[in-house]
Every structure is written in C-alpha cells, then in structure tokens.
Amino acid sequence: MRFFLFITMPIWLTACNAPSRDFRGVAAQQVTVDGSVFDVRIRGERAEAMRVNAQYAPRFGPIRG
C-alpha cells in the first residue's frame, strides 16, 4: 500500500495545477478577483483559468443573478 501511495501521490499533486493539453507551454498570468487568485492562460481567442488559492466553493445563487 505504501508503495502504491509513493508512486501515485506525485502524479496527483502535479495534476492539481497543470494546464490542459491545449494550453501547455503557455505562460500563466496570475489574476486576483475579490480575493480569489487564478492562473490565466490565453492562446488565440481561448482562455483557461484555474483557481490556485484555497477557498470554499461559492454558492450558485449569487452567480445565477
């Protein structure tokens, strides 16, 4: 069991903030919005944003409007 965790843990940790296949090699810009910190990658007319700080999931009520 320890061996399994030893092998798989680094894979899980590197996938946490890894860009998707389409955005590999694109430098990230860090953007802060209302206390949330995001890594934003832009390629052409497409963008990918990943929140990088620990934060409780937002409620959907305020988002729906």
CHARMM internal coordinates of N, CA and C (Angstrom, degrees):
IC EDIT
DIST 1 N 1 CA 1.4465
DIST 1 CA 1 C 1.5280
ANGL 1 N 1 CA 1 C 111.26
DIST 1 C 2 N 1.3283
ANGL 1 CA 1 C 2 N 116.90
DIHE 1 N 1 CA 1 C 2 N -42.04
DIST 2 N 2 CA 1.4652
ANGL 1 C 2 N 2 CA 119.68
DIHE 1 CA 1 C 2 N 2 CA 178.68
DIST 2 CA 2 C 1.5176
ANGL 2 N 2 CA 2 C 111.06
DIHE 1 C 2 N 2 CA 2 C -62.52
DIST 2 C 3 N 1.3111
ANGL 2 CA 2 C 3 N 115.91
DIHE 2 N 2 CA 2 C 3 N -40.34
DIST 3 N 3 CA 1.4616
ANGL 2 C 3 N 3 CA 119.55
DIHE 2 CA 2 C 3 N 3 CA 179.70
DIST 3 CA 3 C 1.5249
ANGL 3 N 3 CA 3 C 110.38
DIHE 2 C 3 N 3 CA 3 C -61.39
DIST 3 C 4 N 1.3266
ANGL 3 CA 3 C 4 N 116.81
DIHE 3 N 3 CA 3 C 4 N -42.67
DIST 4 N 4 CA 1.4658
ANGL 3 C 4 N 4 CA 121.23
DIHE 3 CA 3 C 4 N 4 CA 178.50
DIST 4 CA 4 C 1.5252
ANGL 4 N 4 CA 4 C 110.57
DIHE 3 C 4 N 4 CA 4 C -59.85
DIST 4 C 5 N 1.3257
ANGL 4 CA 4 C 5 N 117.59
DIHE 4 N 4 CA 4 C 5 N -46.26
DIST 5 N 5 CA 1.4641
ANGL 4 C 5 N 5 CA 121.10
DIHE 4 CA 4 C 5 N 5 CA 178.64
DIST 5 CA 5 C 1.5232
ANGL 5 N 5 CA 5 C 111.26
DIHE 4 C 5 N 5 CA 5 C -65.23
DIST 5 C 6 N 1.3172
ANGL 5 CA 5 C 6 N 116.83
DIHE 5 N 5 CA 5 C 6 N -38.94
DIST 6 N 6 CA 1.4571
ANGL 5 C 6 N 6 CA 121.42
DIHE 5 CA 5 C 6 N 6 CA 179.59
DIST 6 CA 6 C 1.5293
ANGL 6 N 6 CA 6 C 111.26
DIHE 5 C 6 N 6 CA 6 C -61.63
DIST 6 C 7 N 1.3143
ANGL 6 CA 6 C 7 N 117.06
DIHE 6 N 6 CA 6 C 7 N -36.79
DIST 7 N 7 CA 1.4654
ANGL 6 C 7 N 7 CA 121.71
DIHE 6 CA 6 C 7 N 7 CA -179.53
DIST 7 CA 7 C 1.5257
ANGL 7 N 7 CA 7 C 111.79
DIHE 6 C 7 N 7 CA 7 C -80.68
DIST 7 C 8 N 1.3114
ANGL 7 CA 7 C 8 N 118.21
DIHE 7 N 7 CA 7 C 8 N -42.83
DIST 8 N 8 CA 1.4675
ANGL 7 C 8 N 8 CA 120.53
DIHE 7 CA 7 C 8 N 8 CA -173.11
DIST 8 CA 8 C 1.5248
ANGL 8 N 8 CA 8 C 114.38
DIHE 7 C 8 N 8 CA 8 C -84.37
DIST 8 C 9 N 1.3192
ANGL 8 CA 8 C 9 N 119.32
DIHE 8 N 8 CA 8 C 9 N -27.18
DIST 9 N 9 CA 1.4645
ANGL 8 C 9 N 9 CA 121.07
DIHE 8 CA 8 C 9 N 9 CA -177.12
DIST 9 CA 9 C 1.5317
ANGL 9 N 9 CA 9 C 112.70
DIHE 8 C 9 N 9 CA 9 C -58.82
DIST 9 C 10 N 1.3299
ANGL 9 CA 9 C 10 N 120.57
DIHE 9 N 9 CA 9 C 10 N -47.33
DIST 10 N 10 CA 1.4676
ANGL 9 C 10 N 10 CA 118.92
DIHE 9 CA 9 C 10 N 10 CA 177.77
DIST 10 CA 10 C 1.5314
ANGL 10 N 10 CA 10 C 113.11
DIHE 9 C 10 N 10 CA 10 C -60.08
DIST 10 C 11 N 1.3066
ANGL 10 CA 10 C 11 N 117.38
DIHE 10 N 10 CA 10 C 11 N -33.75
DIST 11 N 11 CA 1.4671
ANGL 10 C 11 N 11 CA 120.48
DIHE 10 CA 10 C 11 N 11 CA 178.67
DIST 11 CA 11 C 1.5194
ANGL 11 N 11 CA 11 C 109.81
DIHE 10 C 11 N 11 CA 11 C -66.18
DIST 11 C 12 N 1.3233
ANGL 11 CA 11 C 12 N 117.30
DIHE 11 N 11 CA 11 C 12 N -44.13
DIST 12 N 12 CA 1.4698
ANGL 11 C 12 N 12 CA 120.92
DIHE 11 CA 11 C 12 N 12 CA 178.98
DIST 12 CA 12 C 1.5222
ANGL 12 N 12 CA 12 C 111.00
DIHE 11 C 12 N 12 CA 12 C -63.22
DIST 12 C 13 N 1.3256
ANGL 12 CA 12 C 13 N 117.17
DIHE 12 N 12 CA 12 C 13 N -41.86
DIST 13 N 13 CA 1.4578
ANGL 12 C 13 N 13 CA 120.37
DIHE 12 CA 12 C 13 N 13 CA -176.60
DIST 13 CA 13 C 1.5222
ANGL 13 N 13 CA 13 C 112.32
DIHE 12 C 13 N 13 CA 13 C -70.42
DIST 13 C 14 N 1.3079
ANGL 13 CA 13 C 14 N 118.45
DIHE 13 N 13 CA 13 C 14 N -35.40
DIST 14 N 14 CA 1.4587
ANGL 13 C 14 N 14 CA 119.56
DIHE 13 CA 13 C 14 N 14 CA 179.44
DIST 14 CA 14 C 1.5159
ANGL 14 N 14 CA 14 C 111.63
DIHE 13 C 14 N 14 CA 14 C -73.94
DIST 14 C 15 N 1.3053
ANGL 14 CA 14 C 15 N 117.97
DIHE 14 N 14 CA 14 C 15 N -22.78
DIST 15 N 15 CA 1.4619
ANGL 14 C 15 N 15 CA 120.51
DIHE 14 CA 14 C 15 N 15 CA 179.61
DIST 15 CA 15 C 1.5210
ANGL 15 N 15 CA 15 C 112.34
DIHE 14 C 15 N 15 CA 15 C -80.27
DIST 15 C 16 N 1.3059
ANGL 15 CA 15 C 16 N 118.18
DIHE 15 N 15 CA 15 C 16 N -11.51
DIST 16 N 16 CA 1.4656
ANGL 15 C 16 N 16 CA 120.81
DIHE 15 CA 15 C 16 N 16 CA -176.14
DIST 16 CA 16 C 1.5235
ANGL 16 N 16 CA 16 C 112.80
DIHE 15 C 16 N 16 CA 16 C -63.01
DIST 16 C 17 N 1.3180
ANGL 16 CA 16 C 17 N 117.52
DIHE 16 N 16 CA 16 C 17 N -43.00
DIST 17 N 17 CA 1.4560
ANGL 16 C 17 N 17 CA 120.04
DIHE 16 CA 16 C 17 N 17 CA -176.60
DIST 17 CA 17 C 1.5234
ANGL 17 N 17 CA 17 C 111.05
DIHE 16 C 17 N 17 CA 17 C -125.15
DIST 17 C 18 N 1.2996
ANGL 17 CA 17 C 18 N 116.54
DIHE 17 N 17 CA 17 C 18 N 32.18
DIST 18 N 18 CA 1.4560
ANGL 17 C 18 N 18 CA 120.31
DIHE 17 CA 17 C 18 N 18 CA 179.88
DIST 18 CA 18 C 1.5246
ANGL 18 N 18 CA 18 C 109.87
DIHE 17 C 18 N 18 CA 18 C -90.44
DIST 18 C 19 N 1.3235
ANGL 18 CA 18 C 19 N 117.57
DIHE 18 N 18 CA 18 C 19 N 135.48
DIST 19 N 19 CA 1.4659
ANGL 18 C 19 N 19 CA 119.08
DIHE 18 CA 18 C 19 N 19 CA 177.67
DIST 19 CA 19 C 1.5233
ANGL 19 N 19 CA 19 C 111.17
DIHE 18 C 19 N 19 CA 19 C -68.16
DIST 19 C 20 N 1.3125
ANGL 19 CA 19 C 20 N 115.62
DIHE 19 N 19 CA 19 C 20 N 157.87
DIST 20 N 20 CA 1.4604
ANGL 19 C 20 N 20 CA 119.48
DIHE 19 CA 19 C 20 N 20 CA 176.96
DIST 20 CA 20 C 1.5242
ANGL 20 N 20 CA 20 C 109.54
DIHE 19 C 20 N 20 CA 20 C -69.16
DIST 20 C 21 N 1.3031
ANGL 20 CA 20 C 21 N 115.73
DIHE 20 N 20 CA 20 C 21 N 171.05
DIST 21 N 21 CA 1.4642
ANGL 20 C 21 N 21 CA 121.30
DIHE 20 CA 20 C 21 N 21 CA -176.03
DIST 21 CA 21 C 1.5270
ANGL 21 N 21 CA 21 C 112.25
DIHE 20 C 21 N 21 CA 21 C -56.43
DIST 21 C 22 N 1.3141
ANGL 21 CA 21 C 22 N 117.87
DIHE 21 N 21 CA 21 C 22 N -39.16
DIST 22 N 22 CA 1.4640
ANGL 21 C 22 N 22 CA 121.09
DIHE 21 CA 21 C 22 N 22 CA -177.81
DIST 22 CA 22 C 1.5226
ANGL 22 N 22 CA 22 C 113.40
DIHE 21 C 22 N 22 CA 22 C -70.22
DIST 22 C 23 N 1.3368
ANGL 22 CA 22 C 23 N 118.30
DIHE 22 N 22 CA 22 C 23 N -19.42
DIST 23 N 23 CA 1.4585
ANGL 22 C 23 N 23 CA 121.10
DIHE 22 CA 22 C 23 N 23 CA -175.19
DIST 23 CA 23 C 1.5249
ANGL 23 N 23 CA 23 C 112.92
DIHE 22 C 23 N 23 CA 23 C -113.04
DIST 23 C 24 N 1.3166
ANGL 23 CA 23 C 24 N 117.90
DIHE 23 N 23 CA 23 C 24 N 11.85
DIST 24 N 24 CA 1.4627
ANGL 23 C 24 N 24 CA 120.09
DIHE 23 CA 23 C 24 N 24 CA 175.69
DIST 24 CA 24 C 1.5187
ANGL 24 N 24 CA 24 C 109.33
DIHE 23 C 24 N 24 CA 24 C -64.88
DIST 24 C 25 N 1.3130
ANGL 24 CA 24 C 25 N 115.86
DIHE 24 N 24 CA 24 C 25 N 138.67
DIST 25 N 25 CA 1.4558
ANGL 24 C 25 N 25 CA 120.89
DIHE 24 CA 24 C 25 N 25 CA 179.22
DIST 25 CA 25 C 1.5145
ANGL 25 N 25 CA 25 C 113.79
DIHE 24 C 25 N 25 CA 25 C 86.43
DIST 25 C 26 N 1.3310
ANGL 25 CA 25 C 26 N 118.33
DIHE 25 N 25 CA 25 C 26 N -5.04
DIST 26 N 26 CA 1.4620
ANGL 25 C 26 N 26 CA 121.80
DIHE 25 CA 25 C 26 N 26 CA 178.47
DIST 26 CA 26 C 1.5257
ANGL 26 N 26 CA 26 C 107.91
DIHE 25 C 26 N 26 CA 26 C -94.08
DIST 26 C 27 N 1.3195
ANGL 26 CA 26 C 27 N 116.76
DIHE 26 N 26 CA 26 C 27 N 127.26
DIST 27 N 27 CA 1.4658
ANGL 26 C 27 N 27 CA 120.60
DIHE 26 CA 26 C 27 N 27 CA 179.94
DIST 27 CA 27 C 1.5237
ANGL 27 N 27 CA 27 C 110.29
DIHE 26 C 27 N 27 CA 27 C -68.62
DIST 27 C 28 N 1.3156
ANGL 27 CA 27 C 28 N 115.40
DIHE 27 N 27 CA 27 C 28 N 140.15
DIST 28 N 28 CA 1.4664
ANGL 27 C 28 N 28 CA 120.49
DIHE 27 CA 27 C 28 N 28 CA -179.38
DIST 28 CA 28 C 1.5216
ANGL 28 N 28 CA 28 C 110.31
DIHE 27 C 28 N 28 CA 28 C -90.57
DIST 28 C 29 N 1.3237
ANGL 28 CA 28 C 29 N 115.35
DIHE 28 N 28 CA 28 C 29 N 142.99
DIST 29 N 29 CA 1.4583
ANGL 28 C 29 N 29 CA 122.06
DIHE 28 CA 28 C 29 N 29 CA 171.53
DIST 29 CA 29 C 1.5136
ANGL 29 N 29 CA 29 C 106.79
DIHE 28 C 29 N 29 CA 29 C -107.64
DIST 29 C 30 N 1.3224
ANGL 29 CA 29 C 30 N 117.31
DIHE 29 N 29 CA 29 C 30 N 133.74
DIST 30 N 30 CA 1.4623
ANGL 29 C 30 N 30 CA 119.89
DIHE 29 CA 29 C 30 N 30 CA -179.22
DIST 30 CA 30 C 1.5238
ANGL 30 N 30 CA 30 C 109.42
DIHE 29 C 30 N 30 CA 30 C -90.83
DIST 30 C 31 N 1.3318
ANGL 30 CA 30 C 31 N 115.47
DIHE 30 N 30 CA 30 C 31 N 127.85
DIST 31 N 31 CA 1.4603
ANGL 30 C 31 N 31 CA 122.76
DIHE 30 CA 30 C 31 N 31 CA -177.30
DIST 31 CA 31 C 1.5235
ANGL 31 N 31 CA 31 C 108.17
DIHE 30 C 31 N 31 CA 31 C -125.34
DIST 31 C 32 N 1.3409
ANGL 31 CA 31 C 32 N 116.65
DIHE 31 N 31 CA 31 C 32 N 137.13
DIST 32 N 32 CA 1.4626
ANGL 31 C 32 N 32 CA 121.53
DIHE 31 CA 31 C 32 N 32 CA 177.34
DIST 32 CA 32 C 1.5188
ANGL 32 N 32 CA 32 C 109.33
DIHE 31 C 32 N 32 CA 32 C -113.80
DIST 32 C 33 N 1.3326
ANGL 32 CA 32 C 33 N 116.27
DIHE 32 N 32 CA 32 C 33 N 127.85
DIST 33 N 33 CA 1.4639
ANGL 32 C 33 N 33 CA 122.57
DIHE 32 CA 32 C 33 N 33 CA 179.46
DIST 33 CA 33 C 1.5246
ANGL 33 N 33 CA 33 C 107.93
DIHE 32 C 33 N 33 CA 33 C -131.16
DIST 33 C 34 N 1.3219
ANGL 33 CA 33 C 34 N 116.99
DIHE 33 N 33 CA 33 C 34 N 114.31
DIST 34 N 34 CA 1.4687
ANGL 33 C 34 N 34 CA 122.46
DIHE 33 CA 33 C 34 N 34 CA 178.12
DIST 34 CA 34 C 1.5242
ANGL 34 N 34 CA 34 C 112.80
DIHE 33 C 34 N 34 CA 34 C 48.94
DIST 34 C 35 N 1.3188
ANGL 34 CA 34 C 35 N 117.54
DIHE 34 N 34 CA 34 C 35 N 42.35
DIST 35 N 35 CA 1.4577
ANGL 34 C 35 N 35 CA 121.55
DIHE 34 CA 34 C 35 N 35 CA 178.10
DIST 35 CA 35 C 1.5186
ANGL 35 N 35 CA 35 C 115.10
DIHE 34 C 35 N 35 CA 35 C 87.80
DIST 35 C 36 N 1.3084
ANGL 35 CA 35 C 36 N 118.71
DIHE 35 N 35 CA 35 C 36 N -10.11
DIST 36 N 36 CA 1.4626
ANGL 35 C 36 N 36 CA 122.44
DIHE 35 CA 35 C 36 N 36 CA 176.42
DIST 36 CA 36 C 1.5257
ANGL 36 N 36 CA 36 C 108.65
DIHE 35 C 36 N 36 CA 36 C -92.36
DIST 36 C 37 N 1.3239
ANGL 36 CA 36 C 37 N 116.68
DIHE 36 N 36 CA 36 C 37 N 132.35
DIST 37 N 37 CA 1.4603
ANGL 36 C 37 N 37 CA 121.38
DIHE 36 CA 36 C 37 N 37 CA -178.77
DIST 37 CA 37 C 1.5223
ANGL 37 N 37 CA 37 C 108.64
DIHE 36 C 37 N 37 CA 37 C -107.67
DIST 37 C 38 N 1.3317
ANGL 37 CA 37 C 38 N 116.44
DIHE 37 N 37 CA 37 C 38 N 129.12
DIST 38 N 38 CA 1.4564
ANGL 37 C 38 N 38 CA 122.75
DIHE 37 CA 37 C 38 N 38 CA -177.22
DIST 38 CA 38 C 1.5216
ANGL 38 N 38 CA 38 C 110.48
DIHE 37 C 38 N 38 CA 38 C -124.09
DIST 38 C 39 N 1.3364
ANGL 38 CA 38 C 39 N 116.50
DIHE 38 N 38 CA 38 C 39 N 145.65
DIST 39 N 39 CA 1.4598
ANGL 38 C 39 N 39 CA 122.51
DIHE 38 CA 38 C 39 N 39 CA 164.48
DIST 39 CA 39 C 1.5203
ANGL 39 N 39 CA 39 C 105.96
DIHE 38 C 39 N 39 CA 39 C -96.14
DIST 39 C 40 N 1.3236
ANGL 39 CA 39 C 40 N 116.76
DIHE 39 N 39 CA 39 C 40 N 121.17
DIST 40 N 40 CA 1.4631
ANGL 39 C 40 N 40 CA 121.63
DIHE 39 CA 39 C 40 N 40 CA -177.11
DIST 40 CA 40 C 1.5182
ANGL 40 N 40 CA 40 C 108.49
DIHE 39 C 40 N 40 CA 40 C -114.91
DIST 40 C 41 N 1.3217
ANGL 40 CA 40 C 41 N 115.89
DIHE 40 N 40 CA 40 C 41 N 128.41
DIST 41 N 41 CA 1.4647
ANGL 40 C 41 N 41 CA 122.36
DIHE 40 CA 40 C 41 N 41 CA 176.13
DIST 41 CA 41 C 1.5155
ANGL 41 N 41 CA 41 C 108.21
DIHE 40 C 41 N 41 CA 41 C -118.40
DIST 41 C 42 N 1.3250
ANGL 41 CA 41 C 42 N 116.61
DIHE 41 N 41 CA 41 C 42 N 134.59
DIST 42 N 42 CA 1.4649
ANGL 41 C 42 N 42 CA 121.34
DIHE 41 CA 41 C 42 N 42 CA -178.15
DIST 42 CA 42 C 1.5181
ANGL 42 N 42 CA 42 C 108.62
DIHE 41 C 42 N 42 CA 42 C -123.85
DIST 42 C 43 N 1.3177
ANGL 42 CA 42 C 43 N 115.73
DIHE 42 N 42 CA 42 C 43 N 129.18
DIST 43 N 43 CA 1.4622
ANGL 42 C 43 N 43 CA 121.99
DIHE 42 CA 42 C 43 N 43 CA 175.50
DIST 43 CA 43 C 1.5178
ANGL 43 N 43 CA 43 C 107.01
DIHE 42 C 43 N 43 CA 43 C -136.04
DIST 43 C 44 N 1.3313
ANGL 43 CA 43 C 44 N 115.96
DIHE 43 N 43 CA 43 C 44 N 112.33
DIST 44 N 44 CA 1.4671
ANGL 43 C 44 N 44 CA 120.10
DIHE 43 CA 43 C 44 N 44 CA -178.32
DIST 44 CA 44 C 1.5137
ANGL 44 N 44 CA 44 C 110.32
DIHE 43 C 44 N 44 CA 44 C 64.88
DIST 44 C 45 N 1.3211
ANGL 44 CA 44 C 45 N 116.44
DIHE 44 N 44 CA 44 C 45 N -126.25
DIST 45 N 45 CA 1.4600
ANGL 44 C 45 N 45 CA 121.30
DIHE 44 CA 44 C 45 N 45 CA 179.97
DIST 45 CA 45 C 1.5280
ANGL 45 N 45 CA 45 C 112.26
DIHE 44 C 45 N 45 CA 45 C -99.11
DIST 45 C 46 N 1.3246
ANGL 45 CA 45 C 46 N 117.13
DIHE 45 N 45 CA 45 C 46 N 10.11
DIST 46 N 46 CA 1.4694
ANGL 45 C 46 N 46 CA 121.42
DIHE 45 CA 45 C 46 N 46 CA -179.15
DIST 46 CA 46 C 1.5206
ANGL 46 N 46 CA 46 C 109.67
DIHE 45 C 46 N 46 CA 46 C -112.23
DIST 46 C 47 N 1.3191
ANGL 46 CA 46 C 47 N 115.80
DIHE 46 N 46 CA 46 C 47 N 149.41
DIST 47 N 47 CA 1.4623
ANGL 46 C 47 N 47 CA 121.32
DIHE 46 CA 46 C 47 N 47 CA 178.45
DIST 47 CA 47 C 1.5222
ANGL 47 N 47 CA 47 C 109.38
DIHE 46 C 47 N 47 CA 47 C -136.81
DIST 47 C 48 N 1.3173
ANGL 47 CA 47 C 48 N 115.14
DIHE 47 N 47 CA 47 C 48 N 151.97
DIST 48 N 48 CA 1.4562
ANGL 47 C 48 N 48 CA 121.82
DIHE 47 CA 47 C 48 N 48 CA 176.83
DIST 48 CA 48 C 1.5255
ANGL 48 N 48 CA 48 C 107.21
DIHE 47 C 48 N 48 CA 48 C -131.48
DIST 48 C 49 N 1.3295
ANGL 48 CA 48 C 49 N 116.47
DIHE 48 N 48 CA 48 C 49 N 129.77
DIST 49 N 49 CA 1.4640
ANGL 48 C 49 N 49 CA 121.37
DIHE 48 CA 48 C 49 N 49 CA 179.22
DIST 49 CA 49 C 1.5190
ANGL 49 N 49 CA 49 C 109.19
DIHE 48 C 49 N 49 CA 49 C -124.28
DIST 49 C 50 N 1.3361
ANGL 49 CA 49 C 50 N 115.87
DIHE 49 N 49 CA 49 C 50 N 134.83
DIST 50 N 50 CA 1.4646
ANGL 49 C 50 N 50 CA 121.66
DIHE 49 CA 49 C 50 N 50 CA 177.26
DIST 50 CA 50 C 1.5186
ANGL 50 N 50 CA 50 C 108.23
DIHE 49 C 50 N 50 CA 50 C -129.58
DIST 50 C 51 N 1.3239
ANGL 50 CA 50 C 51 N 116.43
DIHE 50 N 50 CA 50 C 51 N 127.82
DIST 51 N 51 CA 1.4644
ANGL 50 C 51 N 51 CA 119.54
DIHE 50 CA 50 C 51 N 51 CA 176.58
DIST 51 CA 51 C 1.5180
ANGL 51 N 51 CA 51 C 108.26
DIHE 50 C 51 N 51 CA 51 C -73.37
DIST 51 C 52 N 1.3328
ANGL 51 CA 51 C 52 N 116.83
DIHE 51 N 51 CA 51 C 52 N 132.51
DIST 52 N 52 CA 1.4585
ANGL 51 C 52 N 52 CA 120.81
DIHE 51 CA 51 C 52 N 52 CA -175.54
DIST 52 CA 52 C 1.5243
ANGL 52 N 52 CA 52 C 113.10
DIHE 51 C 52 N 52 CA 52 C -113.35
DIST 52 C 53 N 1.3268
ANGL 52 CA 52 C 53 N 118.28
DIHE 52 N 52 CA 52 C 53 N -5.52
DIST 53 N 53 CA 1.4653
ANGL 52 C 53 N 53 CA 119.31
DIHE 52 CA 52 C 53 N 53 CA 176.43
DIST 53 CA 53 C 1.5226
ANGL 53 N 53 CA 53 C 109.77
DIHE 52 C 53 N 53 CA 53 C -101.86
DIST 53 C 54 N 1.3226
ANGL 53 CA 53 C 54 N 114.98
DIHE 53 N 53 CA 53 C 54 N 156.99
DIST 54 N 54 CA 1.4634
ANGL 53 C 54 N 54 CA 119.60
DIHE 53 CA 53 C 54 N 54 CA 178.13
DIST 54 CA 54 C 1.5234
ANGL 54 N 54 CA 54 C 108.73
DIHE 53 C 54 N 54 CA 54 C -76.49
DIST 54 C 55 N 1.3114
ANGL 54 CA 54 C 55 N 115.67
DIHE 54 N 54 CA 54 C 55 N 128.69
DIST 55 N 55 CA 1.4601
ANGL 54 C 55 N 55 CA 120.22
DIHE 54 CA 54 C 55 N 55 CA -178.26
DIST 55 CA 55 C 1.5175
ANGL 55 N 55 CA 55 C 108.15
DIHE 54 C 55 N 55 CA 55 C -158.57
DIST 55 C 56 N 1.3290
ANGL 55 CA 55 C 56 N 115.66
DIHE 55 N 55 CA 55 C 56 N 141.83
DIST 56 N 56 CA 1.4508
ANGL 55 C 56 N 56 CA 120.44
DIHE 55 CA 55 C 56 N 56 CA 177.83
DIST 56 CA 56 C 1.5201
ANGL 56 N 56 CA 56 C 108.99
DIHE 55 C 56 N 56 CA 56 C -67.03
DIST 56 C 57 N 1.3063
ANGL 56 CA 56 C 57 N 117.77
DIHE 56 N 56 CA 56 C 57 N 146.22
DIST 57 N 57 CA 1.4705
ANGL 56 C 57 N 57 CA 122.19
DIHE 56 CA 56 C 57 N 57 CA -178.90
DIST 57 CA 57 C 1.5316
ANGL 57 N 57 CA 57 C 110.45
DIHE 56 C 57 N 57 CA 57 C -59.50
DIST 57 C 58 N 1.3218
ANGL 57 CA 57 C 58 N 117.67
DIHE 57 N 57 CA 57 C 58 N 137.20
DIST 58 N 58 CA 1.4647
ANGL 57 C 58 N 58 CA 120.19
DIHE 57 CA 57 C 58 N 58 CA -178.74
DIST 58 CA 58 C 1.5236
ANGL 58 N 58 CA 58 C 111.86
DIHE 57 C 58 N 58 CA 58 C -71.92
DIST 58 C 59 N 1.3068
ANGL 58 CA 58 C 59 N 115.84
DIHE 58 N 58 CA 58 C 59 N 159.25
DIST 59 N 59 CA 1.4658
ANGL 58 C 59 N 59 CA 120.84
DIHE 58 CA 58 C 59 N 59 CA 173.66
DIST 59 CA 59 C 1.5222
ANGL 59 N 59 CA 59 C 107.76
DIHE 58 C 59 N 59 CA 59 C -81.11
DIST 59 C 60 N 1.3153
ANGL 59 CA 59 C 60 N 116.87
DIHE 59 N 59 CA 59 C 60 N 146.31
DIST 60 N 60 CA 1.4590
ANGL 59 C 60 N 60 CA 120.19
DIHE 59 CA 59 C 60 N 60 CA -177.73
DIST 60 CA 60 C 1.5225
ANGL 60 N 60 CA 60 C 112.98
DIHE 59 C 60 N 60 CA 60 C -82.68
DIST 60 C 61 N 1.3199
ANGL 60 CA 60 C 61 N 118.87
DIHE 60 N 60 CA 60 C 61 N -17.08
DIST 61 N 61 CA 1.4637
ANGL 60 C 61 N 61 CA 121.58
DIHE 60 CA 60 C 61 N 61 CA 179.82
DIST 61 CA 61 C 1.5178
ANGL 61 N 61 CA 61 C 113.19
DIHE 60 C 61 N 61 CA 61 C -55.26
DIST 61 C 62 N 1.3486
ANGL 61 CA 61 C 62 N 118.92
DIHE 61 N 61 CA 61 C 62 N -53.71
DIST 62 N 62 CA 1.4640
ANGL 61 C 62 N 62 CA 119.80
DIHE 61 CA 61 C 62 N 62 CA 179.38
DIST 62 CA 62 C 1.5301
ANGL 62 N 62 CA 62 C 113.04
DIHE 61 C 62 N 62 CA 62 C -65.78
DIST 62 C 63 N 1.3249
ANGL 62 CA 62 C 63 N 117.58
DIHE 62 N 62 CA 62 C 63 N -25.96
DIST 63 N 63 CA 1.4626
ANGL 62 C 63 N 63 CA 120.47
DIHE 62 CA 62 C 63 N 63 CA -178.92
DIST 63 CA 63 C 1.5259
ANGL 63 N 63 CA 63 C 110.65
DIHE 62 C 63 N 63 CA 63 C -73.99
DIST 63 C 64 N 1.3294
ANGL 63 CA 63 C 64 N 116.94
DIHE 63 N 63 CA 63 C 64 N -39.21
DIST 64 N 64 CA 1.4675
ANGL 63 C 64 N 64 CA 120.94
DIHE 63 CA 63 C 64 N 64 CA -178.22
DIST 64 CA 64 C 1.5141
ANGL 64 N 64 CA 64 C 112.51
DIHE 63 C 64 N 64 CA 64 C -66.13
DIST 64 C 65 N 1.3105
ANGL 64 CA 64 C 65 N 116.86
DIHE 64 N 64 CA 64 C 65 N -29.81
DIST 65 N 65 CA 1.4685
ANGL 64 C 65 N 65 CA 120.49
DIHE 64 CA 64 C 65 N 65 CA 177.30
DIST 65 CA 65 C 1.4246
ANGL 65 N 65 CA 65 C 114.33
DIHE 64 C 65 N 65 CA 65 C 85.47
END
COOR INIT
IC SEED 1 N 1 CA 1 C
IC BUILD
